[in-house]
Amino acid sequence: MPVVFRYQGYRFFFFSNEGNPLEPCHIHVRKGGAVAKFWLEPEVKLAESYEMASSELRKLSQLIKQHEALIKEKWNVYFSQ
């Protein structure tokens, strides 16, 4: 599972078996037992979450927007191999 970056206990990552051309670029976020998935295309948008508060999800969405270029670059490099 490639980790793109970490922030205050959150881990932002891809699953190795993703990258299906039919599924757009996205990122998973985990902290303890709490998880979320965000689409990056066509825009940053929450796909699903478990055990995360709304305020946490808003903060994560902003963080993902700030790191969107890095996430997309890592996605393209990793899944083009």
C-alpha positions in Angstrom: 0.0 0.0 0.0 1.9 3.1 -1.2 1.7 5.9 1.4 1.7 9.3 -0.3 2.1 11.4 2.8 1.3 11.5 6.5 -0.1 14.4 8.5 -0.9 14.6 12.3 -1.5 10.8 12.5 -3.4 10.5 9.3 -2.0 8.3 6.5 -2.9 9.2 2.9 -2.4 6.2 0.6 -3.5 4.1 -2.4 -4.2 0.4 -2.4 -1.8 -1.5 -4.7 -4.5 -3.2 -6.6 -6.2 0.0 -7.6 -5.5 2.1 -10.7 -8.2 0.5 -12.8 -8.7 2.9 -15.8 -12.4 2.9 -15.1 -11.9 4.2 -11.5 -10.8 7.8 -11.3 -7.9 9.0 -9.2 -8.6 8.9 -5.5 -6.9 8.7 -2.1 -7.7 6.8 1.1 -7.1 8.3 4.5 -6.8 6.4 7.7 -6.2 7.3 11.3 -6.6 4.4 13.8 -9.9 2.7 12.9 -11.3 5.7 11.0 -11.1 5.7 7.3 -12.2 7.8 4.3 -11.9 7.8 0.6 -11.9 10.9 -1.6 -12.2 11.2 -5.3 -9.9 13.7 -7.0 -11.6 13.8 -10.3 -13.4 15.7 -11.5 -12.9 17.5 -8.2 -12.0 16.6 -4.6 -15.1 15.0 -3.2 -15.8 12.6 -0.3 -16.6 9.1 -1.7 -17.2 7.3 1.7 -16.1 7.4 5.3 -16.3 5.4 8.5 -15.9 6.7 12.0 -14.9 10.3 11.0 -16.6 13.4 12.1 -17.8 16.0 9.6 -15.3 18.5 10.9 -12.5 16.0 10.4 -13.7 15.3 6.8 -13.8 19.0 6.0 -10.2 19.4 7.2 -9.1 16.3 5.2 -10.8 17.6 2.1 -8.8 20.9 2.4 -5.6 19.0 3.0 -6.2 16.9 -0.1 -6.9 20.0 -2.2 -3.6 21.5 -1.0 -1.7 18.3 -2.0 -3.8 17.5 -5.0 -0.9 17.9 -7.5 1.4 15.6 -5.4 -1.3 13.0 -5.1 -2.1 12.9 -8.8 1.6 12.8 -9.6 2.2 9.8 -7.3 -1.0 8.1 -8.6 0.2 8.4 -12.2 3.7 7.3 -11.5 2.7 4.3 -9.3 -0.1 3.0 -11.6 1.8 3.5 -14.9 4.4 0.9 -13.9 
